[in-house]
């Protein structure tokens, strides 16, 4: 983002108000009559410089201006490299033996699968949220409930991972190892102390009181337990209503680490079983976790290997005997087309894995964020993944398995994404107009609920015109080798269409 020139006195005020007053970026922007994004840019640059407020007070005006010009260079240079690399990514061709489907075409198959076991499913959000009923009457994990409400934060504690999943779109293991380590940062951007400060600010959108759940993800979070403990203990002390859970592939799990994780306030652990090819030692770690944590769940992508383990090798019965509460079956998907330059090697490898199967394009039309960014995206997924989810659900129903099976699909992620965006708009309006009366607040809530309903209805209703299918026909071609399209053509065509949303 090009930074607008701001008077040095206002720059000093941005720093002072941020470091000495319990007010957020929006109020700083209002008080100084500066766009909020400009305030955010200066504060991000200051954080990257690692200078304290006391140090900036002793700097001359010329030094202050030079500091931010230097930080601007640091931040924009990598982005230029990314854009150069992305020019190559745009030319990558997707090749598949099968015709590429739209979401509307593929979802009809899933609806037919749901009808066969409808009496054994919980279906909500106009069919976008689906999980199995269990003989023991289990309810959806509190963490998943917070995701579906849009009131959760997924905190990425670090990039590095000790396994290398072929379907991971966040980079190869080599790519992650080569990335610079940032020990004090969360989501590669925020200092832990800054996150704590936001949680404790009553005027922040993501103030602690507005959050219901936090998941610690990565990378492999057990490589970064110092960060997890720091944040989890803080949240448990000051915001104990927030439900906390952690993800892991299980290899680094020990009894002592689990106890420390639990004592920090994290009550649920989710094992990515597929990451270790269903390693027997990891299955023992799940048994160990069951003795310590309140909830032990499995969250792993639906692929042929998972189906073989859970059904053919009776792994579902084994997990039931261990006492696993819930299994989240994640639909395989690349990151959105607009984000593929962030993880170029991982995205490309995942795409190569996907395209051996039939593919479909998932359109997620959300609209604009609080900051005005267009959040509508398109994703590439192999159809076999969600088909396998319903193979596993059918098996669980037929065998009366007392594990809740959650269809963590692109549909479910759509619910998460648009709910979170609506919640941010809601809180932004409340913060901006905090002086309004109860009638205004009630009206605002009704407006948000109406928008939520409209988005779900629009997304799930029969379409007169399948515009994603039209997009596919426009950008793809067929020859003796199969069906093909370029990522750049998909990105450009979708972005042009989504501008009208």
C-alpha angles and dihedrals in degrees: 000000000000108000119233114230111255127189110261091238090059090047089056090048091052089054094044096048092046094050102036106030129062093232132115134235094269094057091045089052092049094047094049096035092236127133110264093233089059090052089049092050093053092047091048090051091049091050091050091051090056090216119147124232090249090056093051091052090063094048122100121242089254091053091049092053092045091050094058093042088054093048090048088057091049093052100043099045096070090047090057089054090049091052091050090051092044090059084066092044090056090061094053109118123219110219123189134163091226135064111266113245132212122232091255092054095048098041091065089067091053092048089055090051091050092051091059093061101021094130089059097049136083106220122184142149091054091304096311094109117055134165136153127265111234132215088242094051097243121182127219115278115270088237092057090046090056090050092052091049091053090237101114138094125214106206114202103208096186145340102234121101134182094218132052114221113195091216096050108116093193095082140288119283089253090052091051094047090051092051114099113259115240105194098182099045136092120204085007088279116060131066113231091238090053090053090051089050092052091049090054096047113099092203096054121103090226096042111151092254090062096054125084100177144018127196122195110218141159148109093326109331093203087069088061104040092137089067092043092051093047094053098034093053091048092050092046091052101044105020106028093159089074114098113222131200137169135214126219143162086223102234095110096041116121133168092252093049093048092051091049091049091050093046090052090061103265107131103176133053124194119202122210095212096177091061091072097035090254093302114202091224090056090051087056088051088055089054089049092049091052089065093053113028127066091229130021115190139169121230115179137141120267109247136139092270091056092049090051092051099043099040112017095038094036092241091148090063090048092053090048090053091050090053103248107173102202141004119209109204105203118207110234111249142152120236114270117291091245091058101045094104089065092067105019100164095041093046092050093048093048090049091052089052093049098047095066083075134053110285135209133188118235115206114204108190107189106145128219130343125230087269093052097255116145105244096184108119143171125222135195117226135169110240092220091071098066091036087059090050089062092044087058093043090050091050092048091051094046092050096041092237111187095218120103108237112206121200097222092186137154085268091056091047089050088057090051094048100048094039090054092049093049090048091052090051090048094051092043090055092048093048093046093049100033091144093064122113130250092266091059092049091050091049091050091051091050089050092052091048090050091050090050091051092047093051092051093046092047092048096048105033121103110272124228088206125026097215094178089058088050088051090051092051090049098052103032135073136188131224137156090290096055136257125338144182136162122244091227092056091049093049094047096045094046094047091051091052096043092055087078094056 
